[in-house]
């Protein structure tokens, strides 16, 4: 029996994940499933938001067991960090913050932090305002 959907079978933006216009809401992925399917030893970005016309950037990052992201500060952007799989510790000037699936942390711009993955590794989602792309400009006076 057919069901009513906002998109026909050949239209972009379908629930099956096919790409669609930037002005339509759609399911992008299941971050829990992606994190669970990614080997704990694999590090780096597992998924990135790459929708055209977006105002946000988002990454699902896997940090292997015991690995660390050294102390750093993001000078320009607030960042939301959501623990998705595994465990870890967010080190801040105010002390350690344990991370587990479901932990949601706000990292205000300028804040200093480091991340250390637990014994099963850590998968986390970051969301922040999109950075402007690199632009090639002519030098003043030449």
ZASE-21041 format. One record per residue (C-alpha): residue number from 1; residue in three letters; x, z, y. Coordinates in Angstrom, 1 decimal, always signed. Each point is the difference from the previous one (the first is absolute). Layout:
BEGIN
<NUM 'ala' <X Z Y>>
...
This chain:
BEGIN
<1 'unk' <+0.0 +0.0 +0.0>>
<2 'unk' <+1.5 -1.0 +3.4>>
<3 'unk' <+0.7 +2.7 +2.6>>
<4 'unk' <-0.2 -0.3 +3.7>>
<5 'unk' <+3.5 +0.1 +1.6>>
<6 'unk' <+1.2 -0.7 +3.5>>
<7 'unk' <+2.2 -2.8 -1.3>>
<8 'unk' <-0.9 -2.9 -2.3>>
<9 'unk' <+2.3 -0.8 -3.0>>
<10 'unk' <+2.1 -2.5 +1.9>>
<11 'unk' <+0.3 +1.9 +3.3>>
<12 'unk' <+3.1 +1.9 +0.9>>
<13 'unk' <-0.1 +3.8 +0.2>>
<14 'unk' <-1.5 +0.4 -3.5>>
<15 'unk' <+0.1 +3.3 -1.8>>
<16 'unk' <+2.4 -1.5 -2.5>>
<17 'unk' <+2.8 +0.3 +2.6>>
<18 'unk' <+0.1 -3.6 +1.1>>
<19 'unk' <+1.3 -0.2 +3.6>>
<20 'unk' <-2.6 -0.3 +2.8>>
<21 'unk' <-0.3 +0.0 +3.7>>
<22 'unk' <+1.3 +2.9 +2.0>>
<23 'unk' <-3.5 +0.9 +1.3>>
<24 'unk' <-1.5 +0.9 -3.4>>
<25 'unk' <+0.3 +3.3 -1.8>>
<26 'unk' <+1.3 -0.3 -3.6>>
<27 'unk' <+1.7 +2.0 -2.7>>
<28 'unk' <+3.7 -0.7 +0.1>>
<29 'unk' <+1.3 +1.9 -3.0>>
<30 'unk' <-0.2 +3.3 -2.1>>
<31 'unk' <+3.1 +1.9 +1.2>>
<32 'unk' <-0.3 +2.5 -2.9>>
<33 'unk' <+0.0 -2.7 -2.6>>
<34 'unk' <+2.9 -1.8 +1.7>>
<35 'unk' <+2.0 +3.2 +0.1>>
<36 'unk' <-0.8 +0.8 -3.6>>
<37 'unk' <+1.0 -3.5 -1.2>>
<38 'unk' <+3.3 +0.1 +1.9>>
<39 'unk' <+2.9 +1.5 -2.0>>
<40 'unk' <+1.2 +3.3 +1.6>>
<41 'unk' <+3.5 -1.3 +0.0>>
<42 'unk' <-0.9 -3.0 +2.2>>
<43 'unk' <+0.6 +0.8 +3.7>>
<44 'unk' <-1.3 -1.8 +3.1>>
<45 'unk' <-3.2 -1.5 +1.3>>
<46 'unk' <-2.5 -0.6 -2.8>>
<47 'unk' <-2.7 -1.4 +2.4>>
<48 'unk' <-0.2 -1.0 +3.7>>
<49 'unk' <-2.9 -0.8 +2.2>>
<50 'unk' <+0.5 -3.6 +1.1>>
<51 'unk' <-3.4 -1.0 +1.3>>
<52 'unk' <+0.1 -2.5 +2.9>>
<53 'unk' <-1.0 +1.4 +3.3>>
<54 'unk' <+0.3 +3.6 -1.0>>
<55 'unk' <+0.8 +2.9 +2.4>>
<56 'unk' <+1.4 +2.3 -2.7>>
<57 'unk' <+2.9 +0.0 -2.4>>
<58 'unk' <-0.3 +1.7 -3.3>>
<59 'unk' <+2.4 +0.3 -3.0>>
<60 'unk' <-0.3 +1.6 -3.5>>
<61 'unk' <+3.5 +1.3 -0.6>>
<62 'unk' <+1.5 +1.2 -3.3>>
<63 'unk' <+2.9 +2.4 +0.1>>
<64 'unk' <+1.7 +0.5 -3.4>>
<65 'unk' <+0.5 +3.5 -1.4>>
<66 'unk' <+2.4 +2.2 +2.0>>
<67 'unk' <+0.6 -2.8 +2.6>>
<68 'unk' <+0.0 +0.8 +3.7>>
<69 'unk' <-0.9 -1.7 +3.3>>
<70 'unk' <+2.6 +1.5 +2.4>>
<71 'unk' <-0.9 +1.9 +3.1>>
<72 'unk' <-1.4 -2.4 +2.7>>
<73 'unk' <-2.4 -0.2 +2.9>>
<74 'unk' <-2.5 -2.7 +0.9>>
<75 'unk' <+0.3 -0.2 +3.8>>
<76 'unk' <-2.9 -2.3 +0.7>>
<77 'unk' <-2.8 +0.5 -2.5>>
<78 'unk' <-2.2 +2.7 -1.5>>
<79 'unk' <-0.1 -0.4 -3.8>>
<80 'unk' <-2.5 +1.3 -2.6>>
<81 'unk' <+1.5 +0.6 -3.4>>
<82 'unk' <-2.3 +0.5 -3.1>>
<83 'unk' <+1.4 +1.2 -3.3>>
<84 'unk' <-1.3 -2.3 -2.7>>
<85 'unk' <+1.9 +0.8 -3.2>>
<86 'unk' <+2.7 +2.4 -1.2>>
<87 'unk' <+1.3 +2.7 +2.3>>
<88 'unk' <+2.7 +0.7 +2.6>>
<89 'unk' <+0.9 +2.0 +3.1>>
<90 'unk' <-0.1 -1.1 +3.6>>
<91 'unk' <+2.7 +1.8 +1.9>>
<92 'unk' <-0.8 +0.8 +3.6>>
<93 'unk' <+1.6 +2.2 +2.7>>
<94 'unk' <-2.9 +2.5 -0.7>>
<95 'unk' <+0.9 +0.1 -3.7>>
<96 'unk' <-0.9 -1.8 -3.2>>
<97 'unk' <-3.4 -1.5 -0.6>>
<98 'unk' <-0.9 -0.5 -3.7>>
<99 'unk' <-1.5 -3.5 -0.7>>
<100 'unk' <-2.4 -0.7 -2.9>>
<101 'unk' <-2.7 -2.6 -0.6>>
<102 'unk' <-2.6 +0.4 +2.8>>
<103 'unk' <+2.4 +1.7 +2.5>>
<104 'unk' <-0.5 -1.6 +3.4>>
<105 'unk' <+2.6 +0.6 +2.6>>
<106 'unk' <+0.1 -1.0 +3.7>>
<107 'unk' <+3.5 -0.9 +1.2>>
<108 'unk' <-0.2 -0.1 +3.8>>
<109 'unk' <+2.3 -2.5 +1.7>>
<110 'unk' <+3.4 +1.6 +0.7>>
<111 'unk' <-0.3 +2.5 -2.9>>
<112 'unk' <+3.0 +0.5 -2.3>>
<113 'unk' <-0.5 -0.2 -3.7>>
<114 'unk' <+1.5 -0.7 -3.4>>
<115 'unk' <-1.6 -0.6 -3.4>>
<116 'unk' <+1.1 +1.1 -3.4>>
<117 'unk' <-1.7 -1.2 -3.2>>
<118 'unk' <-0.8 +2.5 -2.8>>
<119 'unk' <+0.9 -0.4 -3.7>>
<120 'unk' <-2.7 -2.7 -0.6>>
<121 'unk' <+0.7 -1.8 +3.2>>
<122 'unk' <-2.3 -0.4 +3.0>>
<123 'unk' <-2.3 -2.8 +1.1>>
<124 'unk' <-1.4 +0.2 +3.5>>
<125 'unk' <-2.0 -2.1 +2.4>>
<126 'unk' <+1.0 -0.3 +3.6>>
<127 'unk' <-2.3 -1.3 +2.8>>
<128 'unk' <+1.0 -0.6 +3.6>>
<129 'unk' <-0.6 -2.3 +2.9>>
<130 'unk' <+1.5 -3.4 -0.5>>
<131 'unk' <+3.4 -0.6 +1.5>>
<132 'unk' <+0.2 -3.2 +2.1>>
<133 'unk' <+1.9 -2.7 -1.7>>
<134 'unk' <+3.5 -1.2 +1.0>>
<135 'unk' <-0.1 -2.5 +2.9>>
<136 'unk' <+2.7 -2.5 +0.9>>
<137 'unk' <+0.4 +0.0 +3.8>>
<138 'unk' <+2.4 -1.8 +2.3>>
<139 'unk' <+2.5 +2.2 +1.8>>
<140 'unk' <-0.6 +0.6 +3.7>>
<141 'unk' <+2.1 -2.5 +2.0>>
<142 'unk' <+0.7 -2.3 -2.9>>
